[in-house]
Amino acid sequence: MTAEPPAAAPARRTTLIARVESIFDHAADTRSLFLSLTGGKHQRFVPGQFISITIPLNDETRSRPYSIASDPEDRGPFEICFNRVAGGRGVAWLFERQVGDLVDFSGPFGAFTIDRPPAAELCFIAEGTAIAPIRPMLKRALASSPSPKAELIYAAPDREHILYAAEFDALARTAPSLSYETVIAPAEKIYDRLFELAQARWVTADADRTRHFYICGVGKGVIRLRDLLRGAGYERRSVHYEQW
Amino acid sequence: MAKLRIQFENGDPEKVIEFDPAKAPFHHDGKPGSILDVMLGHGVHLEHACGGNCACTTCHVIVKQGFNKLGESSEQEEDLLDRAPGLTPTSRLGCQAVIDDPDAEIVVVIPRFTINQVSEAAEE
């Protein structure tokens, strides 16, 4: 090998191909694609996992992760959910996909998952499209027997970006063990609000440190929440998180 | 020049990369100057399903030589490594382990398996 970099590494081996079966726009900048494996087989995954999609960009390809937002128990297409971000070429490519297009991907991957929920109170915290992995995790938890006490705190800059709102409202009505709350705040204030809420509810309100947390969001705010909870005495392995 | 020697548990032939850490980044995924960055930029493939963003363990490497020459791991990296199959005391995530010493000689082994819980039987 030489000291000077040659051409970029070849793309990671692609193992699966999915067809775009349908498209749903949650908002002008937020979209879900519903994908089915070519050949008609069912994609298995654990709630919380992601797939790594091969994104062709000019003369190279990149792999980018997208959490699976649907329930693995659903036998139909599986869903990924994403939003436009400034300079995000991968997501721009995804926005150009049409029904019938094929998408190369590998996976599923990821350790931010719930297969069998722990026997503890579960606290889910998400913002915006980071609800994607949380949604099937919450459903898996509520479907278990006995169903654990669960709380979902879901933040967004406005009501339009609270995804699956009707579904979560219905879950909260029908699942007595679930408490569901939304936080609407300007984007730059979301994690300040979540931090205050977490501190008041799970740090200063009582001495219970048996809860398990599942936090998903964008940026350093996720790490602030992690550090708050671990610093307050929750076990390291009880504070699960995925920082986008 | 720093040297990165890469051995593969699956039997692929060993690769050796000599590089100047000051010229990082070499590619666009992983921390600049990380094992992942160096490998991809020199045409050697390493899995990185999350795009090299410290969100999975598919770039898990086992450092056989030069562990102390690498940049320190973060709590986030340690949390992920907890879930890596085949974890060893000298495991690192390739996307996070930065080589910035120009005299470093690092030897890593790429494990045969990464965490890919379902894909071995992805379809049913």
Interface residues (C-beta under 8 A of the other chain):
Chain A: M1 T2 A3 P5 P6 A7 A8 A9 P10 R12 T15 L16 L37 G39 K41 H42 Q43 R44 F45 V46 Q49 F50 S52 R62 S63 R64 P65 S106 G107 P108 F109 G110 A111 F112 T113 I223 R226 R236 R237 Y241 E242 Q243 W244
Chain B: M1 K15 V16 I17 E18 F19 D20 F26 H27 H28 D29 M39 L40 G41 H42 G43 V44 H45 L46 E47 H48 A49 C50 G51 N53 C54 A55 C56 T57 T58 E75 Q76 D79 L80 D82 R83 T114 I115 N116 Q117 V118 S119 A121 A122 E123 E124
